[in-house]
Amino acid sequence: MTCQLFAVCFDASEPLRLARFWSGVLGWEMVDDPHDGIMLLPSDDTGFRIRFLPSQDRKAGQNRMHFDLTSTSLEDQQQTVTRSLGLGARHIDIGQTPEDGHVVLADPEGNEFCVIEPGNKFLADCGFIGALACDGSQEVGYFWSEALGWPLVWDQDQETAIRSPHGGPKITWGGPPVAPRTGRNRLHFDLAPSTDGDRQTEVDQLLSHGATRTDAGQGELGAVAMTDPDGNEFCVLTPR
């Protein structure tokens, strides 16, 4: 029995503004979220939603996860960059070199994302969101493979990646050294119990895989707040 990845959730100072940005970049429909936020619905095989919930916390340091957007050509890559800049993104330097083919940007609230150059073999069969790239250990990659029931599609040199059997983006972890935490993560996973299971059973399963239950609120009434083996926050939502 496994949970479903319901959404990737952004903590946002201005949820509506951030949702409009990502809706414009991705071309996803924007709808109201029942918990005072905004949600984007995928228009492809991504398989999860993107949520934007209000938060008073300011971003501190580089995020532990970011989106890698794919390109079909150099012209397509430039069009994505130009569209993103027009919607409020900016170029940032996180140590990339002039030889790197990808373009590193930040959204209006400073959340990093990359526009990957064409010809990237690792993301060749993925859609526009090629990957959710995470800073994390091999252990946490194994944990999320078990938690979601997604097979490992990469496991070399302590770097791991998983992908849904139904396709969509890969979720990757870069292995050591893992950057130290600089406060609460701005992005986290929202999980939903599977259709044939109850939430408590699945929470118990997550605990057995190495998760920890916490008292930290996630801004949503009734959600079970937990952390994975690397200390990253996530929520198990009430059945919908």
C-alpha positions as CSV (number, residue, x, y, z in Angstrom):
1,M,0.0,0.0,0.0
2,T,1.5,3.4,-1.0
3,C,0.5,7.0,-1.0
4,Q,-0.1,9.1,-4.1
5,L,1.8,12.3,-4.8
6,F,-1.1,14.7,-4.8
7,A,0.8,18.0,-5.2
8,V,4.1,19.8,-4.9
9,C,3.4,22.7,-2.6
10,F,5.0,26.1,-2.6
11,D,5.0,28.3,0.6
12,A,4.4,31.7,-0.9
13,S,4.2,35.3,0.4
14,E,1.8,36.1,-2.5
15,P,0.2,32.8,-3.6
16,L,-1.9,34.3,-6.4
17,R,1.1,36.2,-7.9
18,L,3.2,33.1,-7.8
19,A,0.5,30.9,-9.2
20,R,0.0,33.3,-12.1
21,F,3.7,33.1,-12.9
22,W,3.8,29.3,-13.0
23,S,0.5,29.1,-14.8
24,G,2.0,31.3,-17.5
25,V,5.2,29.3,-17.7
26,L,3.6,25.9,-17.7
27,G,0.3,26.6,-19.4
28,W,-1.6,24.9,-16.6
29,E,-5.1,25.9,-15.5
30,M,-5.3,27.9,-12.2
31,V,-8.1,27.0,-9.7
32,D,-9.0,28.0,-6.2
33,D,-7.5,25.7,-3.4
34,P,-9.9,24.9,-0.5
35,H,-7.2,26.1,2.0
36,D,-6.8,29.8,1.1
37,G,-4.4,29.1,-1.7
38,I,-4.3,28.5,-5.4
39,M,-3.7,25.3,-7.3
40,L,-2.6,24.5,-10.8
41,L,-4.0,21.5,-12.7
42,P,-1.6,19.6,-15.0
43,S,-2.4,19.7,-18.8
44,D,-0.1,16.7,-19.5
45,D,1.0,13.5,-17.9
46,T,2.7,15.2,-14.9
47,G,0.4,13.4,-12.6
48,F,0.5,15.8,-9.7
49,R,-0.8,19.3,-9.0
50,I,1.1,22.4,-7.9
51,R,-0.2,24.3,-4.9
52,F,0.6,27.7,-3.5
53,L,-0.3,28.3,0.1
54,P,0.2,31.5,2.1
55,S,3.2,31.7,4.4
56,Q,4.7,34.4,6.6
57,D,8.2,32.8,6.3
58,R,10.7,34.4,4.0
59,K,13.0,32.3,1.8
60,A,16.4,31.6,3.4
61,G,19.1,30.0,1.3
62,Q,18.8,27.9,-1.8
63,N,15.8,25.6,-2.0
64,R,16.4,21.8,-1.7
65,M,14.2,21.1,-4.7
66,H,13.6,22.8,-8.0
67,F,12.0,22.2,-11.4
68,D,14.0,21.3,-14.5
69,L,12.2,22.3,-17.6
70,T,13.0,20.6,-20.9
71,S,13.6,22.1,-24.4
72,T,13.2,20.6,-27.8
73,S,15.7,23.0,-29.5
74,L,17.8,26.0,-28.7
75,E,15.0,28.2,-30.0
76,D,12.5,26.5,-27.7
77,Q,14.9,26.9,-24.7
78,Q,15.2,30.6,-25.4
79,Q,11.4,31.0,-25.8
80,T,10.9,29.4,-22.4
81,V,13.5,31.7,-20.9
82,T,12.1,34.8,-22.5
83,R,8.5,33.9,-21.5
84,S,9.6,33.3,-17.9
85,L,11.5,36.6,-17.7
86,G,8.5,38.4,-19.1
87,L,6.3,36.9,-16.4
88,G,8.7,38.1,-13.6
89,A,11.6,35.6,-13.4
90,R,15.2,36.7,-13.2
91,H,18.6,35.2,-14.0
92,I,20.6,34.0,-11.0
93,D,24.1,32.6,-10.4
94,I,24.3,29.4,-8.3
95,G,27.8,28.5,-9.5
96,Q,27.0,27.4,-13.0
97,T,29.8,27.8,-15.6
98,P,29.7,29.4,-19.0
99,E,30.0,25.9,-20.5
100,D,26.8,24.7,-18.8
101,G,24.0,24.5,-21.4
102,H,21.1,25.0,-18.9
103,V,19.8,28.4,-17.9
104,V,19.2,29.1,-14.2
105,L,16.3,31.4,-13.2
106,A,14.4,32.3,-10.1
107,D,10.6,32.9,-10.0
108,P,9.2,36.1,-8.5
109,E,9.7,34.8,-4.9
110,G,13.3,33.6,-5.6
111,N,12.6,29.9,-6.1
112,E,15.2,28.5,-8.4
113,F,14.4,26.6,-11.6
114,C,16.4,25.5,-14.6
115,V,15.6,25.5,-18.3
116,I,17.5,22.5,-19.6
117,E,19.3,22.6,-23.0
118,P,18.0,20.3,-25.8
119,G,19.6,16.9,-26.2
120,N,19.6,16.0,-22.5
121,K,19.5,12.2,-22.6
122,F,18.4,11.7,-19.0
123,L,15.2,13.7,-19.6
124,A,14.7,12.7,-23.2
125,D,11.4,10.9,-22.7
126,C,10.0,13.4,-20.2
127,G,7.6,16.2,-20.7
128,F,8.0,19.9,-20.2
129,I,8.6,19.4,-16.5
130,G,11.5,17.0,-17.0
131,A,12.4,16.6,-13.3
132,L,11.9,17.8,-9.8
133,A,15.6,17.9,-8.9
134,C,16.4,17.6,-5.2
135,D,19.4,17.9,-2.9
136,G,19.3,14.7,-0.9
137,S,20.8,11.4,0.1
138,Q,20.6,8.0,-1.4
139,E,18.6,6.9,1.6
140,V,15.9,9.5,0.9
141,G,15.7,8.4,-2.7
142,Y,15.0,4.8,-1.5
143,F,12.5,6.2,1.0
144,W,10.4,8.0,-1.6
145,S,10.6,5.0,-4.0
146,E,9.0,2.9,-1.2
147,A,6.5,5.6,-0.1
148,L,5.1,6.3,-3.6
149,G,5.6,2.9,-5.2
150,W,7.7,4.5,-7.9
151,P,10.6,2.4,-9.2
152,L,14.2,3.6,-9.2
153,V,15.2,4.7,-12.7
154,W,18.7,5.7,-11.6
155,D,20.9,4.5,-8.7
156,Q,24.6,5.2,-9.2
157,D,27.3,6.9,-7.1
158,Q,24.7,7.6,-4.4
159,E,22.6,9.6,-6.9
160,T,19.0,8.3,-7.2
161,A,16.0,9.0,-9.3
162,I,12.4,7.7,-9.4
163,R,9.6,8.0,-11.8
164,S,5.9,7.1,-11.8
165,P,5.1,3.9,-13.7
166,H,2.6,6.2,-15.6
167,G,5.3,8.5,-16.8
168,G,5.6,12.2,-16.0
169,P,8.6,13.9,-14.4
170,K,11.5,12.2,-12.7
171,I,12.3,13.0,-9.1
172,T,16.1,13.1,-8.5
173,W,18.4,13.3,-5.5
174,G,22.0,14.4,-6.1
175,G,23.6,12.5,-3.2
176,P,26.3,13.8,-0.9
177,P,27.3,16.3,0.2
178,V,23.8,17.4,1.1
179,A,23.5,21.1,1.8
180,P,22.6,22.0,5.4
181,R,19.1,23.1,6.0
182,T,18.5,26.8,6.3
183,G,15.0,26.7,7.8
184,R,11.7,25.3,6.7
185,N,11.6,24.2,3.1
186,R,9.7,26.4,0.7
187,L,8.6,23.4,-1.4
188,H,7.2,20.2,0.0
189,F,5.2,17.2,-1.1
190,D,1.5,16.7,-0.3
191,L,0.5,13.1,-0.3
192,A,-2.9,11.6,-0.5
193,P,-4.0,8.1,0.8
194,S,-4.5,5.6,-2.0
195,T,-8.0,4.8,-3.0
196,D,-8.0,1.4,-1.2
197,G,-6.3,2.5,2.0
198,D,-7.0,4.7,5.0
199,R,-4.7,7.5,6.1
200,Q,-3.6,6.1,9.5
201,T,-2.5,2.8,7.8
202,E,-0.5,4.8,5.3
203,V,1.0,7.1,7.9
204,D,2.1,3.9,9.8
205,Q,3.7,2.6,6.6
206,L,5.6,5.9,6.1
207,L,6.9,5.7,9.7
208,S,8.1,2.1,9.1
209,H,10.0,3.3,6.0
210,G,11.9,6.0,8.0
211,A,9.6,9.0,8.2
212,T,9.1,11.0,11.4
213,R,5.8,12.5,12.6
214,T,6.1,16.2,13.7
215,D,4.1,18.8,15.4
216,A,5.0,21.5,12.9
217,G,1.9,22.9,11.2
218,Q,1.8,22.8,7.4
219,G,-0.9,25.4,7.1
220,E,-3.7,23.0,6.4
221,L,-6.2,21.8,8.9
222,G,-6.3,18.0,9.4
223,A,-3.1,17.2,7.5
224,V,-0.6,14.9,9.2
225,A,2.8,16.7,9.2
226,M,5.9,14.5,8.7
227,T,9.5,14.6,7.7
228,D,11.5,12.2,5.5
229,P,14.9,10.7,6.5
230,D,16.6,13.9,5.3
231,G,14.4,16.1,7.5
232,N,12.3,17.4,4.6
233,E,8.7,18.3,5.5
234,F,5.7,16.7,3.8
235,C,2.0,16.3,4.5
236,V,-0.4,13.4,4.4
237,L,-3.7,15.1,3.5
238,T,-7.2,14.1,4.6
239,P,-8.9,11.8,2.1
240,R,-10.5,13.9,-0.7
